[in-house]
Amino acid sequence: MPIKSFRGLLADDSQDVINLHTIDGSTGYRIVKFQAMAADTAKVQQSVLKIYKVKQTTITDDIDFDDNTLLAAIYFTKNDDTKYPITESTIFDNEVFNQDIYITHKDASTGESLNYYFELEQMKLDLTATTAATLKDIRNESRP
């Protein structure tokens, strides 16, 4: 299956939308890689990047794996002693989705920006899989 890659730079307390939706919803995606890299290697950083199935009204550095709209999370820390991350913990779900996704960034220490890179495996969905993915997304959108 084809792999699509996405990259960008997110300021602290910001969100990007990745447009994936199609008219018929028959194209599905699954996260296969998710990475982060500091924008300024000389700065202290304690950041959280998250990928969601729905737009976020509030951007936080909390990670809640009970949230069924959360697809992936990275906890990224770096001190000023080194240019390289001290910690980068990445976890992502194996779920297939067929709608837009949203990536958020929050730096809890100094308000720095963070680069992101992720890859999605693209797949053709049959009618049953398309219906299931779309209904799941509709249910997530309707939650308060």
C-alpha positions, -999 to 999 in steps of 0.1 A, spaced: 0 0 0 12 36 -7 27 56 21 19 94 24 41 116 45 33 149 62 56 174 80 53 208 95 63 231 123 38 238 150 40 268 174 32 263 210 -6 260 216 -15 254 180 -32 229 157 -29 219 121 -56 201 100 -45 173 77 -71 171 49 -78 134 41 -116 132 35 -130 122 2 -165 124 -13 -172 87 -9 -149 79 21 -135 48 4 -98 58 11 -86 48 45 -54 56 64 -34 42 93 -5 58 111 28 39 106 53 65 118 52 96 140 83 117 150 92 151 164 123 173 162 131 206 180 129 237 159 156 254 180 182 229 192 196 253 218 163 257 238 148 237 267 117 220 257 89 198 272 64 193 245 34 171 237 23 164 201 -10 146 195 -30 135 165 -68 135 169 -98 124 148 -117 156 157 -108 193 159 -97 203 194 -112 234 210 -85 234 238 -49 224 233 -33 207 264 -2 188 273 -23 161 290 -24 126 274 -55 106 280 -56 71 263 -92 68 273 -101 94 247 -113 75 217 -106 104 194 -68 103 202 -48 85 175 -12 92 185 9 111 210 45 121 214 61 133 247 93 152 237 117 166 263 151 183 258 173 202 282 199 229 274 229 205 279 224 188 245 210 194 211 193 160 210 161 150 228 165 134 262 132 117 258 109 110 229 81 86 237 58 79 208 26 59 209 1 55 181 -31 36 175 -35 10 147 -69 23 139 -81 29 103 -97 63 96 -111 80 65 -117 116 76 -95 147 83 -71 145 113 -58 172 136 -23 175 151 -18 197 182 13 209 200 17 222 236 51 231 252 48 231 289 81 247 296 93 276 274 67 279 246 89 266 218 78 254 184 82 217 174 86 200 140 66 169 133 68 142 107 44 113 102 35 87 77 2 72 68 -5 40 50 -32 46 25 -56 18 17 -88 12 -3 -118 5 19 -146 -18 9 -182 -6 15 -184 -23 50 -151 -7 62 -161 27 47 -194 26 65 -178 16 98 -151 43 97 -175 70 87 -201 61 114 -173 60 140 -162 95 129 -198 108 130 -202 95 165 -170 112 176 -181 145 161 -214 144 179 -198 140 214 -199 170 236 
